[in-house]
């Protein structure tokens, strides 16, 4: 059954802001402890040795169902771990808790800017060398390689540690991470069953994702939740972003996200929801979008 819900969440008004890319992770629930989850970690490197991953698992204290835990993979794992709140985990414990896999980087910062730019952004052709923009010139376009790493190296290690229900796997990401979520859905839809794209950077490469969207088979069966902050639509000052980014943003309609949701909701086996969180800018959308993602991955337990 397909659905398209255009909702505005009643959240406190917050000034729009960008994520602080220099902020350290700081103490998290993994340090203080949770009554509902325990935490474990493993690390690995990219095939070329240039990126170093830290994978944090939040494992429910409740025993796994016979089929295994539903699992939610979260990009920007350092920041996602820092955002987790105990009352969210208590709610998950009551609903039938998912295993949480936070895909982060081996750094004390919440974001490894160089690594995430490369890992989360698609290229017009997989493997094609690409730069973020003419001003910052960070290597980009490695989304296909990162997805292959998730599928062939990270998922097997997770499943070797914990019982996972492969029929109930979700992927969450914010900003560039939201772009990666959509690129994964469009190019490898069988990788996950639920996709949560928060504030996705649809302007990337002047709307490349709108072209990649056309690759999605019309018989795809998946759930998609696109979240956006109500304040993200406000115009930003020209000096608040690189000129190349401003030009790319201008090439994509301001309502590209709800338009995409409307198109995909016409697919007979897709369940699509677009939701705006009132009063939130781009940065605050990262923590605000995690609880809706957790609720989505546990939705089947509520039926």
N, C-alpha and C positions, 0 to 999 in steps of 0.2 A: 504494500500500500504506500502510495507516495503522499507526502505532505509538504506544504510550504507555509511556514508560519512567520509572519512579519511582526515581531514583538519588540517592545521597548521595555527593558527591565527598569524597575524603580530603584535606582541606586543613588547614593549621595552625589551631589554635584562636585566634580573634581576638575581642576584646571588641566588642560591638555599638557602632556609632557612626553619627552622621549625617554627610553630606558637609559639608566646610568650605566654605561659600559665599563666604568672603572671601579664599580662597587665590588667589595669583597663578599664572599659567601657569608661569612660570619657564622655564629652558632645556629644550628638547625635542629629539627626533631631527631635527626640521626645522632646528635650529640646529647640532647636532653632526655631522649627516650619517649616512647609512646606506649600507651596502654593497649593499643590496638594493632600496632605494626612493629616489626623489628627490621633492622637495616643491615644490608651487606653490600659489598663492593668488589668489582674486579676492573682491571685496566687492560687496554690493548692499544696497539699503534696501527696507523693506516699502512697500507701496503708499501707506500713510498717512504714511510718513516717520518713524514712531515707533520702529522697530526697525532695527538696523544689523547686517548679517550678514557674517561672515568665513568663507569657505569654503576650507578647506585640503584639497588633494588630495595623497595619497601615491601616487605613480605607480611601478609596478614598473619596475626597470631591464631586466627581461626583455621582449623584444618581445611584443606582444599576440598572442593566438591569432587565427586567421582570423576567427572570430566576434566578436572583441573581448574585452576583459577582463570577467570577472565583477566586479560592483561592490557594495560594502557602504557604505551611507549610515549615518553615525553621528551621532545627536543629541548635544547638549552637546559640540560639536566641540572646543572649547578644552580641556575636561577629557579627552576621548578622545585628543587629540593628546599631551597631557602624560603620559598613561598608556601610550602605545605603548612597547614594548620591542624591542630589536634582535633578540633570539632569537625573538620571535614572527614578525618579518618574515623571518628566515632560514627558519623553518618554512614560511611562506607561499611563499617562493621555491621551495622543494622541492616543494610540493604543486601549484603552478600559481597564481601570485600574483594576488589580486584588486586592483582599483583601490579605494582607500579615499577616501571623500568625507566630510570631517568638517564638519558643519553647526554652526558656532559663531557667536559674536557679536564685534563689533568692540570688544573690551575686553581689558585686560591680566589680568583675572580669569578663573578657570576657568569661572565661571558668571555670566551676566547674569540675576539672579534675576527681575527684573520681566518681562523679555522671555520667558523660558522658561515662566513661569507662564501668560502669555497664549497663547503659541504651542502648548504641548503639551497643554492641557486642553480637552476637548470641552464643548460646551454642550448642554443638552437640545434646543435647536433651533439649527442653525448660524446664526451671526450674532447670536444673542441676547446682550445685555449681561449680564455675569456678574462677580461678585467672588470671589476665592479663598476668603475666609471673612470673618466679621463682625469679626474682630480685625485682620487685616492688610489687607484691602480692596484687594488688588492686582487690576487688571483681568485677567480670565480668559476662557476659553471660545473662544479663537481657533484651535482645531485645524484646522477646515475651511479657514480662510483660509491657514494655514501650509502645509497639504498642497497647496493650489492653487498657492502660491508655489513649492514644490518641483517640482511637475509642470510648471508653465508657464514658470518662469524659471530655476530652478537646474539641473534635469536637462538642458535644452537647452544651457546654458553648459558643463556637464561634457562632454556628448557632442560639442560643438564643439572641445573641447581634447583628448579622448582617445577611442579606439575602445572602445565599451561593448557588451557582449552584453546586449541588452534582455531576453533570456529568463532571465537569471541575475542579478537585482537583489535585494539584501537591505536591510532596515532594522533598525537596532539602537537601543534607547533604554533608559534607566534611570530608575526612579521615575516622575515625571511623564512623562519620555520613554518609559518602558515603557507608560504609559497611551496615549500618542500612537501607539505602534506598534500596539497592539490596536485603537484607534479606526480607524486606517488600514485594518487588515485587515478590520474589520467593515463599513466604509462604502465603501471603494474597494479591494477585494481585488486587482484587476488591476494596481495601482500597483507592486507588488513580488511576487516569487515566494517569498521567505524573510523571515520576521518573527522577531526576537529581542527579547523583552520581559523585561528584567531588573528584578526587584523592582517590578512595575507597581503603580501607586497605584489599586488596584481600589476603594478606599474613596471615591474622588473623587465628590462630589455623592451620597454615601450609596449608592454602587453603580450609578451611571449606566451604566458600561460593561457591566454585566450585562444591562441593558436593550438597549443598542446591539448587543450580541452577537447578539440575536435577528434582526437585519437581515441577517446573513451568509447568503447562499444556500447551501443544503445541497450543491450541486454544485461549490462552490469548490475549486480545486486550489491548494494552497499548503503550505509548510512553516512550522511554528510551534514555536519553542523558548521556553518560559517558565522563567526562572531565578529562584531565591529563596534568600536566605541562611538557613541553618539557625537563626541566632540572631534572625532578624526576627520569629519567632513569640513571642518573650519579651514579656511585658507590660511596657509603659513607664509610668513614673510619671506621674500625672495632670498634674503641673506641667511635664512635659517637652514638652508640645505644647499648641497652642491648644485651648480647650474645644470649638470648632466641629469641629475635626479629630477630636478624641477621640469626639465624638458620631457623626461620619460613619463612623469606623472601626468603632464598635460596631454599626453597621447592616449590616455585611458579615461573613459567616462567616470565621473565621480560616483555614479551608482553601479559601477562594474560588478561589485560583489552581489547585491541583490539581483541584478540581471543574470548573473551566472547561476545563482540559486534557482531562479525561475526557469531557466533553460533546463537545468539538470533535473528539476522536479517533474519534467515531462517524460523522463525515462521511466518505463513501467515498473522497474524493480529497484529504483532508487528511492530512499526516504531522505528528503532534504529539508533542512530548516535554516533560515537566515534570521539572526537575532541581533539587535542593537542594544548595547548596554548604555543607558542614558548617562550623560555627564562624564564619560570617561574618554581620556585621550589615549594616544598610542602606547605610551609606557605603562600606565596603570592597567591596560588590557591584559598584560601578561599574567599577573596573579589572578585577576578577576575572571579569566577564562578557564582556569584549571578546574574549579568546582563544577561548572557545567559539563566539562569533559568527563569528570569522574562520575557524574550522575548518568551521563549517556551510556558509559560502558557498563553500568550496573542496571540499566533500564529493564532488561529482561527479567531480573529477579523480582521486579515490582508487579509483574503481571500474574 
